Amino acid sequence: MALPDTSRRSRRRATLAAAAVAPLVLLAACGDDDDGGGGGAVELTLAHSYTETQPQHRCGAQIIADEVAAADADMTVEIFPASQLGADADRIASVVSGDVDIDIQGASALGAVYEPVAVVDAAYAFDDGEHLARFFDSEASDELVQSFADEAGVTTLGAWSAGARHFTANEPIRSPEDLDGLRMRFPNSPQFLMNAEALGADATEVAYEELFLALQQGTVDGQENPITNIDSSSLQEVQDYVSLSGHQANSNLVIIGGVWDEMTSAQQDVLQSAVDKAVEEVPGCVAEDEEKTLAEWEETGDMEIVDDVDVEAFRTQADTYLRENFNEEQLAVYEAIRGVAE
């Protein structure tokens, strides 16, 4: 996969970040500092919901912390993985309030504070992870990123795809018709529930932490997640088939709250560079983990891999539904995303 032009991304996002306003945060030491902030040591908290073995932590959060430490910029990043600082919906509120500095978060959860950003997680909005990277590395994303900053008072430092989401169940799912009669678990967010409708699924809301038990007890028949999440939750123990629908380029946005405006421009540059490094690394780590996991499932037979899914049927159905049901702002984001498809 071709790596994005990180120097261009740094310049473009630094410009956006400098223009962003964080109205919910009172700066304690803005003074007349010409260097972009109040200066002094900065201790940042970084939160996410992933385990320490998942690529979002190993190649994302940890690289950010390590790169910041190596830069010796009087700044540190302390990581709190596995939802230690709250579930997704709680953490975005904590970033807005300033209780958490940096969060690695899916776009659908961020829709709680700015609805249009959730469209990034719309079914088949992106053709693949490279398409997502291209969108966020282009001017096509500028309006979304700036509007998100203006509305919520948070700055987007980077974005990556943490792998495509696929269906699992105890029977193959090759077409939208195969979802008939199946109770499929989807996350409880408006965009995910809209995705379920768009794909033809009967959505059942179950907390991620309760998903294994729900599948084991038959409360739900199937679910959808990236390969790395399926493996980390050991869902292959309670599901027979993984159907490679690739219906969503599972997103992670790296966002920071009002502390950004308290940092010097040098510290901002260091943090932005660290995030850019993580944006480069995560997709490759995800791909390696997925390849290893699929090979293990194929060898052990723990999960039968269905690779002849009629993706075009799902894609066409989803596109029609979304265009008919998005509001004007959501549709504008969707069109911007599709506009940079190859």
N, C-alpha and C positions, 0 to 999 in steps of 0.2 A: 504494500500500500504506500502510495506517495505521501510523504509527510507534508503537513501544511507549512506555509511560509510564516514562521514564527516571528521574524523581525517585523513583518508587515502587521501581523496580528497584534503584537505588542504596541506598536505605534498607534494603530487604529483604536484599540481598547483603552489605551492610556488616554487618548483624546476623549473618548466617551466617558471614562471614569472621572476625568478632571471636570467635565461639564455636569456630572451628576450631582444632585442636591440631596442631602440627608436631613430632612426637616425634623425628624423625630429625635435627633441627637444634639445635645448642647455641647459644644466643644469647650473643653476646660482650659485649653492653652493655645488659642489660635494666635493671639498677639499680632505682631507685625512680621512674623516669620515669613521670609521670602522663599523658603525652601519647600513650601507646599503643606506645612502642618506644624504641629507644636513641638516636634522633636522629642528626644529622650528615648529611653528603652521602651520597647513595645512587646508585650506578652500576649500572643493571640491564641484563642481557643478555636480549634477546628473540630467540628462534629460531623458524623455521618452514621448511617444505619448498617453498615456492612461489617462482616467479621474481618479479623486481621489476616485471614488467609485469602480473602477475595482480592481480585486485581484493583478494585476501586480503592482499597486501602494500601496494598503493597506498592502498586505502581502509580497511585494517585496521591492520596493523603500523605503517605510516608515520603514520597519524593518531594512534595511541597515542603514538608518540615525539614528534610535533609538539605535541600537546596538553600533554604533560608538560613539554616545554621551555618552552612559552609561559606555563605557570603559575608558573615561577620558584620552585620549591619545593625547591631544593637537591637536585634529582634529575634523572638523565638516563637515557634508554633507548637502547641501542645494538642495532641490528637485524642479525641474521645470517640472511639468506634462503637459499633453495635448498639446504637440508640441510647447510649449512656446519658445523654443530655436531652432525651425525649424522642418521641416518634416524629415522623416527617412533618406532620401538620403542626406539631408543637414547636419544632426547631425553626421553621421559617418565622413564626411569631417571635421567637427568641432572638433571631438575627435582627429583625425589625426593631425590637425593643433594646437591643444592645447587650443582652445577656449572653449571647453566643456571637463570636466574631465572624467566623467563616463556617459555611455549611456546604457539604456536597449533597445535592438534592435533585431528585427527579423533577422535571418541569411540571408534571401534573399536580404535585403537591404545592408548587410555587403559585399555581393558579388560585390558591386561597387568598393571596394578597394582590394578584394582578391576573385576572382571568385569561387574557389572550396568550400569555406565555405557556399555558397548558397545552396549546395546540401543537407545540413541539413534540408532545407524546401522542398525537393523533395517529390512528391506525393507518399505516402505509403512507404517512406524510412524507417520510424519507424512503428512498430506495434502498439505502444501506448506511452503514456508519460513515463512509467517506462522504456521502451526500450531506449528512449532518455536519461533519467537520467543514465542508465547503460552505455551507450556509453561514455558520458562525464566523468563518474567516472572510466573509464577503460583506459588501455594503448592504446586501439584502437583509441582513439581520440588524442593521444599525437602528432602525426605527423601533423594533421590538425591544432591544436592549436598553435604549435610551428611555423609552416610555415606561419600562419596568422600573428603571432607576428613579424616574420622576414620580411615579405612582407609589412605590413601596419604600423608597429611600435606601435601596441596596444596589450594589454594583456587581455586575457579572464579570468575573475575571477570566472565565474559560468554560468550555463545554466539550463533552465527549460522548460517544455512544458506548455503553457498557454491555454491548451485545444485543442481538435481536431477541425479541420475545417469541416463544413458541408454545404450542398447546401440548399438554400431556393429559392422558386419560387411560382408561383400561380398554380402549378400542381406538383404532386409527381415526384421525380426522383429516380427510383429504379434500373436502369441499365444504362450503357453507351448510349444505344439507346434512352433513354428518354431525353438526352441532345440535340438530333437532332432538329434543328430549333429554339433553345432557345439562346437568346443573354445573355450570362452570364458574369457578371462583375468579372474581376480578377485584382489584383493590377498590376501596371505597373512596373514589374521587370522581367528580363530574366527567372528566375527560376519559377515564378508564371505563366508566359505565356507558358513556357515549360510544366508545370503541366496541363494547360488547354488542350494543344495538347494531352498529354498523357492520359487524362481522356476522351477525345472525345468532349470537349466543344468548342463552338464558343466564344472566349474571346473578351470582349469589355472593353476597359480601361476607368475607371471612377475614379476620385479622391475619397478617402474615405469620405471626408467632403461633397461631392456632391452625395453620394450614395443614401440616402433617397429620395431626389428629383428625381433622375434618375429613381428609381423604381416606385415612385408615378406617374411620367409623362409617364412611359412606354418606356423610352429611352433604358433601359435594362429590360430583363424579370426575371432575377434572379441573385444570387450572392453566394459567399461562404465565411464563417467566423466562428470563434468559437462562441459558444452559448453566452458567456459573451459579445462579441462585438455586436452580433445581438441584444441582449437585451439593451445594453447601447445606441445603435443607434435607438432603437424603430422600428426596421425593421418589427416586427410583425404587425405593423399598415398598412404596404403596401405589405406584403407577406402572402400567405395563408398556405404554407407548409414548414416545415423544414425536410429535408431528411437526416437521420443520416448516411452519407457516411463515416465520419471519415477519410477523404482522406489525411489529413496532421496533424502531431503532431506540431501544431503551436509553433514555437520556440521563446524564448527570450534568448539572450546572454547578460551577464553583462560584458561590456568591459571598460577598462581604458586606457588613453593615457600616454604620457611621464611623467606626474606628478608622476606616479608610481615610477620612478627611483629617484625622489627627496625626497621620503618619507624614514624615518628610517625603519629598519627591524621590529621594534616593531609596528610602524604604519601600515606597510604592513600586519602584522599578524592580527591586529585588524580589518582592512578592509576586509581581506580575510575571517575571522571568521564571520563577519557580513553578507557577501554575502552567505557563506555556510548556515547560519541560514535562509536566505530568500529562498535559493534553497530548503530547507526542507519544508518551510511553503507554498509556492505558490501553488504547485499541490493540496494540501488539500483544500485550499481556493477556487481554481478554481472548484474543484469537488463539493463543497458545494453550490457555486453560481449556477453551472449548474443544479444540482438536484432541487434547489429551483425554478429556472426559468422554467425548463421543467414541473414541477408540476403545476406552475401557468398557463402556456399555456394550459396544459391539462384540468385544472379546468375551465378556462375562455373560452376556445375555440379560443383564439386569434391566435393561430398557431397550425395547425394539425401536429402531430408528426408522421413521416413515419419511422418506425423502422425495416422494412423488406427489406432494401436496399441490393442488391446483391453485397456486398463488395468484394467478391472474384473475380467477373467479372471485377470490376474496378481495383483491385489490379493487376491482371494478365495482363490486358491491359497496365497499367501504367508501370509495371516492364519491359515488352517487349520494349515499346517505349523508356524508359530512357536508357536502356542498348544499344540500337541501336543509340542513339543520343548524349549521353554524350561524351565529349572528354576524353582523357586518365587520366588527373588529376581528373576530376569529377567522373569518373567511379571508381577510386581508393578509393575516399571518400565514395561513395555509397556502394562499396564492404565491406569497413571497418565497416560501419553502419550495413549492413545486417549480417556481421559476428558475431555480438553479439546479434542477435535476438534469442529468445528462441523457 
